[in-house]
Amino acid sequence: MTKQKWGILFVVASATAMIINLVYFKSGDYYDVIRILSYAVFIIGSLMIPTYAKAEKKTDS
């Protein structure tokens, strides 16, 4: 798997964890732990996604 695909997977998984955490664990003991971990994984995943194409060389014809 490429780094970009891992990043997309991390972003989707952490966004899902954030939603589940807000809906089901608002009054639970692990609310803060899950929230911090899901935000950290979201940021790491979003940093892994961008890929930049190399500039094409112009040829004079």
PyMOL Python script that loads the backbone (N, CA, C, O; Angstrom):
from pymol import cmd

cmd.read_pdbstr("""\
ATOM      1  N   MET A   1       0.835  -1.178   0.000  1.00  0.00           N
ATOM      2  CA  MET A   1       0.000   0.000   0.000  1.00  0.00           C
ATOM      3  C   MET A   1       0.880   1.243   0.000  1.00  0.00           C
ATOM      4  O   MET A   1       1.920   1.285   0.658  1.00  0.00           O
ATOM      5  N   THR A   2       0.460   2.222  -0.726  1.00  0.00           N
ATOM      6  CA  THR A   2       1.237   3.449  -0.780  1.00  0.00           C
ATOM      7  C   THR A   2       0.946   4.327   0.430  1.00  0.00           C
ATOM      8  O   THR A   2      -0.019   4.121   1.166  1.00  0.00           O
ATOM      9  N   LYS A   3       1.816   5.309   0.605  1.00  0.00           N
ATOM     10  CA  LYS A   3       1.659   6.225   1.735  1.00  0.00           C
ATOM     11  C   LYS A   3       0.357   7.005   1.627  1.00  0.00           C
ATOM     12  O   LYS A   3      -0.282   7.299   2.637  1.00  0.00           O
ATOM     13  N   GLN A   4      -0.030   7.335   0.413  1.00  0.00           N
ATOM     14  CA  GLN A   4      -1.271   8.093   0.204  1.00  0.00           C
ATOM     15  C   GLN A   4      -2.491   7.267   0.602  1.00  0.00           C
ATOM     16  O   GLN A   4      -3.416   7.789   1.224  1.00  0.00           O
ATOM     17  N   LYS A   5      -2.498   5.999   0.251  1.00  0.00           N
ATOM     18  CA  LYS A   5      -3.636   5.147   0.607  1.00  0.00           C
ATOM     19  C   LYS A   5      -3.725   4.939   2.114  1.00  0.00           C
ATOM     20  O   LYS A   5      -4.824   4.901   2.666  1.00  0.00           O
ATOM     21  N   TRP A   6      -2.576   4.804   2.792  1.00  0.00           N
ATOM     22  CA  TRP A   6      -2.578   4.705   4.251  1.00  0.00           C
ATOM     23  C   TRP A   6      -3.141   5.978   4.857  1.00  0.00           C
ATOM     24  O   TRP A   6      -3.899   5.923   5.826  1.00  0.00           O
ATOM     25  N   GLY A   7      -2.776   7.136   4.291  1.00  0.00           N
ATOM     26  CA  GLY A   7      -3.287   8.407   4.789  1.00  0.00           C
ATOM     27  C   GLY A   7      -4.792   8.509   4.670  1.00  0.00           C
ATOM     28  O   GLY A   7      -5.466   8.956   5.597  1.00  0.00           O
ATOM     29  N   ILE A   8      -5.324   8.092   3.520  1.00  0.00           N
ATOM     30  CA  ILE A   8      -6.773   8.106   3.318  1.00  0.00           C
ATOM     31  C   ILE A   8      -7.458   7.174   4.311  1.00  0.00           C
ATOM     32  O   ILE A   8      -8.499   7.512   4.873  1.00  0.00           O
ATOM     33  N   LEU A   9      -6.872   6.010   4.521  1.00  0.00           N
ATOM     34  CA  LEU A   9      -7.431   5.053   5.479  1.00  0.00           C
ATOM     35  C   LEU A   9      -7.427   5.634   6.896  1.00  0.00           C
ATOM     36  O   LEU A   9      -8.406   5.489   7.627  1.00  0.00           O
ATOM     37  N   PHE A  10      -6.339   6.285   7.283  1.00  0.00           N
ATOM     38  CA  PHE A  10      -6.256   6.904   8.611  1.00  0.00           C
ATOM     39  C   PHE A  10      -7.295   7.998   8.783  1.00  0.00           C
ATOM     40  O   PHE A  10      -7.932   8.088   9.833  1.00  0.00           O
ATOM     41  N   VAL A  11      -7.473   8.834   7.763  1.00  0.00           N
ATOM     42  CA  VAL A  11      -8.436   9.936   7.856  1.00  0.00           C
ATOM     43  C   VAL A  11      -9.857   9.406   7.987  1.00  0.00           C
ATOM     44  O   VAL A  11     -10.625   9.886   8.820  1.00  0.00           O
ATOM     45  N   VAL A  12     -10.208   8.425   7.175  1.00  0.00           N
ATOM     46  CA  VAL A  12     -11.563   7.866   7.228  1.00  0.00           C
ATOM     47  C   VAL A  12     -11.804   7.164   8.568  1.00  0.00           C
ATOM     48  O   VAL A  12     -12.862   7.330   9.175  1.00  0.00           O
ATOM     49  N   ALA A  13     -10.831   6.387   9.023  1.00  0.00           N
ATOM     50  CA  ALA A  13     -10.991   5.660  10.284  1.00  0.00           C
ATOM     51  C   ALA A  13     -11.088   6.616  11.476  1.00  0.00           C
ATOM     52  O   ALA A  13     -11.902   6.414  12.377  1.00  0.00           O
ATOM     53  N   SER A  14     -10.264   7.642  11.473  1.00  0.00           N
ATOM     54  CA  SER A  14     -10.305   8.567  12.605  1.00  0.00           C
ATOM     55  C   SER A  14     -11.553   9.447  12.583  1.00  0.00           C
ATOM     56  O   SER A  14     -12.079   9.794  13.641  1.00  0.00           O
ATOM     57  N   ALA A  15     -12.031   9.812  11.403  1.00  0.00           N
ATOM     58  CA  ALA A  15     -13.284  10.570  11.332  1.00  0.00           C
ATOM     59  C   ALA A  15     -14.446   9.719  11.838  1.00  0.00           C
ATOM     60  O   ALA A  15     -15.334  10.218  12.528  1.00  0.00           O
ATOM     61  N   THR A  16     -14.434   8.442  11.493  1.00  0.00           N
ATOM     62  CA  THR A  16     -15.457   7.533  11.998  1.00  0.00           C
ATOM     63  C   THR A  16     -15.365   7.395  13.518  1.00  0.00           C
ATOM     64  O   THR A  16     -16.383   7.379  14.210  1.00  0.00           O
ATOM     65  N   ALA A  17     -14.145   7.296  14.025  1.00  0.00           N
ATOM     66  CA  ALA A  17     -13.953   7.199  15.480  1.00  0.00           C
ATOM     67  C   ALA A  17     -14.428   8.463  16.181  1.00  0.00           C
ATOM     68  O   ALA A  17     -14.992   8.390  17.272  1.00  0.00           O
ATOM     69  N   MET A  18     -14.207   9.623  15.567  1.00  0.00           N
ATOM     70  CA  MET A  18     -14.674  10.881  16.170  1.00  0.00           C
ATOM     71  C   MET A  18     -16.198  10.901  16.272  1.00  0.00           C
ATOM     72  O   MET A  18     -16.753  11.296  17.297  1.00  0.00           O
ATOM     73  N   ILE A  19     -16.867  10.474  15.203  1.00  0.00           N
ATOM     74  CA  ILE A  19     -18.332  10.474  15.190  1.00  0.00           C
ATOM     75  C   ILE A  19     -18.878   9.492  16.222  1.00  0.00           C
ATOM     76  O   ILE A  19     -19.789   9.827  16.979  1.00  0.00           O
ATOM     77  N   ILE A  20     -18.327   8.285  16.252  1.00  0.00           N
ATOM     78  CA  ILE A  20     -18.779   7.282  17.214  1.00  0.00           C
ATOM     79  C   ILE A  20     -18.518   7.760  18.637  1.00  0.00           C
ATOM     80  O   ILE A  20     -19.338   7.550  19.531  1.00  0.00           O
ATOM     81  N   ASN A  21     -17.372   8.402  18.840  1.00  0.00           N
ATOM     82  CA  ASN A  21     -17.038   8.911  20.174  1.00  0.00           C
ATOM     83  C   ASN A  21     -18.037   9.972  20.625  1.00  0.00           C
ATOM     84  O   ASN A  21     -18.464   9.965  21.780  1.00  0.00           O
ATOM     85  N   LEU A  22     -18.407  10.865  19.747  1.00  0.00           N
ATOM     86  CA  LEU A  22     -19.356  11.919  20.113  1.00  0.00           C
ATOM     87  C   LEU A  22     -20.760  11.380  20.374  1.00  0.00           C
ATOM     88  O   LEU A  22     -21.474  11.882  21.242  1.00  0.00           O
ATOM     89  N   VAL A  23     -21.147  10.357  19.619  1.00  0.00           N
ATOM     90  CA  VAL A  23     -22.504   9.838  19.744  1.00  0.00           C
ATOM     91  C   VAL A  23     -22.657   8.904  20.945  1.00  0.00           C
ATOM     92  O   VAL A  23     -23.638   9.001  21.683  1.00  0.00           O
ATOM     93  N   TYR A  24     -21.695   8.003  21.146  1.00  0.00           N
ATOM     94  CA  TYR A  24     -21.883   6.946  22.133  1.00  0.00           C
ATOM     95  C   TYR A  24     -21.095   7.120  23.428  1.00  0.00           C
ATOM     96  O   TYR A  24     -21.551   6.666  24.478  1.00  0.00           O
ATOM     97  N   PHE A  25     -19.940   7.755  23.388  1.00  0.00           N
ATOM     98  CA  PHE A  25     -19.074   7.788  24.565  1.00  0.00           C
ATOM     99  C   PHE A  25     -18.998   9.154  25.229  1.00  0.00           C
ATOM    100  O   PHE A  25     -18.048   9.415  25.967  1.00  0.00           O
ATOM    101  N   LYS A  26     -19.952  10.021  24.996  1.00  0.00           N
ATOM    102  CA  LYS A  26     -19.912  11.375  25.554  1.00  0.00           C
ATOM    103  C   LYS A  26     -19.802  11.349  27.073  1.00  0.00           C
ATOM    104  O   LYS A  26     -19.111  12.190  27.648  1.00  0.00           O
ATOM    105  N   SER A  27     -20.447  10.435  27.720  1.00  0.00           N
ATOM    106  CA  SER A  27     -20.401  10.382  29.179  1.00  0.00           C
ATOM    107  C   SER A  27     -19.502   9.258  29.691  1.00  0.00           C
ATOM    108  O   SER A  27     -19.502   8.957  30.885  1.00  0.00           O
ATOM    109  N   GLY A  28     -18.739   8.640  28.797  1.00  0.00           N
ATOM    110  CA  GLY A  28     -17.904   7.516  29.201  1.00  0.00           C
ATOM    111  C   GLY A  28     -16.553   7.930  29.748  1.00  0.00           C
ATOM    112  O   GLY A  28     -16.161   9.095  29.687  1.00  0.00           O
ATOM    113  N   ASP A  29     -15.851   6.941  30.286  1.00  0.00           N
ATOM    114  CA  ASP A  29     -14.534   7.181  30.885  1.00  0.00           C
ATOM    115  C   ASP A  29     -13.457   7.432  29.835  1.00  0.00           C
ATOM    116  O   ASP A  29     -12.499   8.161  30.092  1.00  0.00           O
ATOM    117  N   TYR A  30     -13.606   6.841  28.667  1.00  0.00           N
ATOM    118  CA  TYR A  30     -12.569   6.912  27.652  1.00  0.00           C
ATOM    119  C   TYR A  30     -12.805   8.011  26.626  1.00  0.00           C
ATOM    120  O   TYR A  30     -12.148   8.026  25.585  1.00  0.00           O
ATOM    121  N   TYR A  31     -13.711   8.917  26.889  1.00  0.00           N
ATOM    122  CA  TYR A  31     -14.056   9.965  25.926  1.00  0.00           C
ATOM    123  C   TYR A  31     -12.845  10.809  25.530  1.00  0.00           C
ATOM    124  O   TYR A  31     -12.595  11.016  24.343  1.00  0.00           O
ATOM    125  N   ASP A  32     -12.096  11.293  26.512  1.00  0.00           N
ATOM    126  CA  ASP A  32     -10.958  12.161  26.225  1.00  0.00           C
ATOM    127  C   ASP A  32      -9.827  11.417  25.519  1.00  0.00           C
ATOM    128  O   ASP A  32      -9.185  11.968  24.624  1.00  0.00           O
ATOM    129  N   VAL A  33      -9.581  10.182  25.915  1.00  0.00           N
ATOM    130  CA  VAL A  33      -8.512   9.396  25.302  1.00  0.00           C
ATOM    131  C   VAL A  33      -8.821   9.134  23.828  1.00  0.00           C
ATOM    132  O   VAL A  33      -7.968   9.328  22.963  1.00  0.00           O
ATOM    133  N   ILE A  34     -10.037   8.695  23.555  1.00  0.00           N
ATOM    134  CA  ILE A  34     -10.424   8.406  22.172  1.00  0.00           C
ATOM    135  C   ILE A  34     -10.426   9.678  21.344  1.00  0.00           C
ATOM    136  O   ILE A  34     -10.036   9.654  20.177  1.00  0.00           O
ATOM    137  N   ARG A  35     -10.857  10.781  21.924  1.00  0.00           N
ATOM    138  CA  ARG A  35     -10.894  12.059  21.206  1.00  0.00           C
ATOM    139  C   ARG A  35      -9.491  12.505  20.822  1.00  0.00           C
ATOM    140  O   ARG A  35      -9.268  12.894  19.675  1.00  0.00           O
ATOM    141  N   ILE A  36      -8.556  12.459  21.733  1.00  0.00           N
ATOM    142  CA  ILE A  36      -7.182  12.881  21.454  1.00  0.00           C
ATOM    143  C   ILE A  36      -6.522  11.969  20.433  1.00  0.00           C
ATOM    144  O   ILE A  36      -5.857  12.448  19.515  1.00  0.00           O
ATOM    145  N   LEU A  37      -6.697  10.659  20.582  1.00  0.00           N
ATOM    146  CA  LEU A  37      -6.104   9.722  19.631  1.00  0.00           C
ATOM    147  C   LEU A  37      -6.695   9.876  18.231  1.00  0.00           C
ATOM    148  O   LEU A  37      -5.963   9.828  17.243  1.00  0.00           O
ATOM    149  N   SER A  38      -8.002  10.059  18.138  1.00  0.00           N
ATOM    150  CA  SER A  38      -8.614  10.184  16.819  1.00  0.00           C
ATOM    151  C   SER A  38      -8.205  11.492  16.142  1.00  0.00           C
ATOM    152  O   SER A  38      -8.025  11.513  14.925  1.00  0.00           O
ATOM    153  N   TYR A  39      -8.056  12.578  16.895  1.00  0.00           N
ATOM    154  CA  TYR A  39      -7.573  13.831  16.311  1.00  0.00           C
ATOM    155  C   TYR A  39      -6.134  13.686  15.830  1.00  0.00           C
ATOM    156  O   TYR A  39      -5.788  14.177  14.755  1.00  0.00           O
ATOM    157  N   ALA A  40      -5.294  13.018  16.614  1.00  0.00           N
ATOM    158  CA  ALA A  40      -3.894  12.830  16.230  1.00  0.00           C
ATOM    159  C   ALA A  40      -3.780  11.987  14.960  1.00  0.00           C
ATOM    160  O   ALA A  40      -3.007  12.319  14.061  1.00  0.00           O
ATOM    161  N   VAL A  41      -4.541  10.907  14.885  1.00  0.00           N
ATOM    162  CA  VAL A  41      -4.504  10.053  13.698  1.00  0.00           C
ATOM    163  C   VAL A  41      -5.068  10.793  12.486  1.00  0.00           C
ATOM    164  O   VAL A  41      -4.589  10.597  11.369  1.00  0.00           O
ATOM    165  N   PHE A  42      -6.069  11.631  12.689  1.00  0.00           N
ATOM    166  CA  PHE A  42      -6.633  12.421  11.594  1.00  0.00           C
ATOM    167  C   PHE A  42      -5.579  13.376  11.025  1.00  0.00           C
ATOM    168  O   PHE A  42      -5.438  13.492   9.807  1.00  0.00           O
ATOM    169  N   ILE A  43      -4.853  14.048  11.891  1.00  0.00           N
ATOM    170  CA  ILE A  43      -3.828  14.986  11.426  1.00  0.00           C
ATOM    171  C   ILE A  43      -2.682  14.249  10.732  1.00  0.00           C
ATOM    172  O   ILE A  43      -2.201  14.696   9.691  1.00  0.00           O
ATOM    173  N   ILE A  44      -2.248  13.137  11.295  1.00  0.00           N
ATOM    174  CA  ILE A  44      -1.185  12.349  10.666  1.00  0.00           C
ATOM    175  C   ILE A  44      -1.627  11.842   9.298  1.00  0.00           C
ATOM    176  O   ILE A  44      -0.860  11.892   8.337  1.00  0.00           O
ATOM    177  N   GLY A  45      -2.851  11.359   9.211  1.00  0.00           N
ATOM    178  CA  GLY A  45      -3.365  10.872   7.930  1.00  0.00           C
ATOM    179  C   GLY A  45      -3.493  11.972   6.902  1.00  0.00           C
ATOM    180  O   GLY A  45      -3.208  11.758   5.723  1.00  0.00           O
ATOM    181  N   SER A  46      -3.916  13.148   7.330  1.00  0.00           N
ATOM    182  CA  SER A  46      -4.056  14.243   6.370  1.00  0.00           C
ATOM    183  C   SER A  46      -2.702  14.731   5.878  1.00  0.00           C
ATOM    184  O   SER A  46      -2.605  15.251   4.766  1.00  0.00           O
ATOM    185  N   LEU A  47      -1.668  14.577   6.669  1.00  0.00           N
ATOM    186  CA  LEU A  47      -0.326  14.936   6.219  1.00  0.00           C
ATOM    187  C   LEU A  47       0.261  13.894   5.263  1.00  0.00           C
ATOM    188  O   LEU A  47       1.168  14.205   4.490  1.00  0.00           O
ATOM    189  N   MET A  48      -0.243  12.683   5.310  1.00  0.00           N
ATOM    190  CA  MET A  48       0.259  11.623   4.435  1.00  0.00           C
ATOM    191  C   MET A  48      -0.394  11.627   3.065  1.00  0.00           C
ATOM    192  O   MET A  48       0.146  11.020   2.140  1.00  0.00           O
ATOM    193  N   ILE A  49      -1.523  12.278   2.897  1.00  0.00           N
ATOM    194  CA  ILE A  49      -2.275  12.210   1.647  1.00  0.00           C
ATOM    195  C   ILE A  49      -1.641  12.972   0.480  1.00  0.00           C
ATOM    196  O   ILE A  49      -1.552  12.409  -0.611  1.00  0.00           O
ATOM    197  N   PRO A  50      -1.201  14.210   0.649  1.00  0.00           N
ATOM    198  CA  PRO A  50      -0.764  14.976  -0.521  1.00  0.00           C
ATOM    199  C   PRO A  50       0.399  14.337  -1.275  1.00  0.00           C
ATOM    200  O   PRO A  50       1.390  13.910  -0.684  1.00  0.00           O
ATOM    201  N   THR A  51       0.251  14.285  -2.565  1.00  0.00           N
ATOM    202  CA  THR A  51       1.350  13.893  -3.437  1.00  0.00           C
ATOM    203  C   THR A  51       1.429  14.939  -4.524  1.00  0.00           C
ATOM    204  O   THR A  51       0.412  15.410  -5.033  1.00  0.00           O
ATOM    205  N   TYR A  52       2.610  15.284  -4.862  1.00  0.00           N
ATOM    206  CA  TYR A  52       2.819  16.334  -5.842  1.00  0.00           C
ATOM    207  C   TYR A  52       3.478  15.740  -7.072  1.00  0.00           C
ATOM    208  O   TYR A  52       4.441  14.979  -6.977  1.00  0.00           O
ATOM    209  N   ALA A  53       2.944  16.099  -8.223  1.00  0.00           N
ATOM    210  CA  ALA A  53       3.486  15.609  -9.471  1.00  0.00           C
ATOM    211  C   ALA A  53       4.749  16.388  -9.827  1.00  0.00           C
ATOM    212  O   ALA A  53       4.853  17.582  -9.548  1.00  0.00           O
ATOM    213  N   LYS A  54       5.702  15.701 -10.445  1.00  0.00           N
ATOM    214  CA  LYS A  54       6.924  16.355 -10.875  1.00  0.00           C
ATOM    215  C   LYS A  54       6.609  17.281 -12.044  1.00  0.00           C
ATOM    216  O   LYS A  54       5.742  16.988 -12.868  1.00  0.00           O
ATOM    217  N   ALA A  55       7.305  18.372 -12.104  1.00  0.00           N
ATOM    218  CA  ALA A  55       7.099  19.310 -13.205  1.00  0.00           C
ATOM    219  C   ALA A  55       7.580  18.686 -14.512  1.00  0.00           C
ATOM    220  O   ALA A  55       8.638  18.061 -14.578  1.00  0.00           O
ATOM    221  N   GLU A  56       6.774  18.877 -15.537  1.00  0.00           N
ATOM    222  CA  GLU A  56       7.141  18.337 -16.843  1.00  0.00           C
ATOM    223  C   GLU A  56       8.161  19.252 -17.503  1.00  0.00           C
ATOM    224  O   GLU A  56       8.066  20.478 -17.430  1.00  0.00           O
ATOM    225  N   LYS A  57       9.136  18.628 -18.147  1.00  0.00           N
ATOM    226  CA  LYS A  57      10.151  19.399 -18.842  1.00  0.00           C
ATOM    227  C   LYS A  57       9.587  19.847 -20.187  1.00  0.00           C
ATOM    228  O   LYS A  57       8.970  19.069 -20.914  1.00  0.00           O
ATOM    229  N   LYS A  58       9.812  21.106 -20.494  1.00  0.00           N
ATOM    230  CA  LYS A  58       9.372  21.622 -21.792  1.00  0.00           C
ATOM    231  C   LYS A  58      10.487  21.386 -22.799  1.00  0.00           C
ATOM    232  O   LYS A  58      11.658  21.660 -22.534  1.00  0.00           O
ATOM    233  N   THR A  59      10.108  20.884 -23.930  1.00  0.00           N
ATOM    234  CA  THR A  59      11.090  20.682 -24.988  1.00  0.00           C
ATOM    235  C   THR A  59      10.809  21.670 -26.107  1.00  0.00           C
ATOM    236  O   THR A  59       9.661  21.854 -26.512  1.00  0.00           O
ATOM    237  N   ASP A  60      11.864  22.303 -26.604  1.00  0.00           N
ATOM    238  CA  ASP A  60      11.716  23.247 -27.702  1.00  0.00           C
ATOM    239  C   ASP A  60      11.788  22.479 -29.007  1.00  0.00           C
ATOM    240  O   ASP A  60      12.771  21.789 -29.279  1.00  0.00           O
ATOM    241  N   SER A  61      10.740  22.600 -29.817  1.00  0.00           N
ATOM    242  CA  SER A  61      10.706  21.900 -31.100  1.00  0.00           C
ATOM    243  C   SER A  61      10.621  22.877 -32.231  1.00  0.00           C
ATOM    244  O   SER A  61      10.582  22.473 -33.394  1.00  0.00           O
TER     245      SER A  61
END
""", "prot")
cmd.dss("prot")
cmd.show_as("cartoon", "prot")
cmd.util.cbc("prot")
cmd.orient("prot")
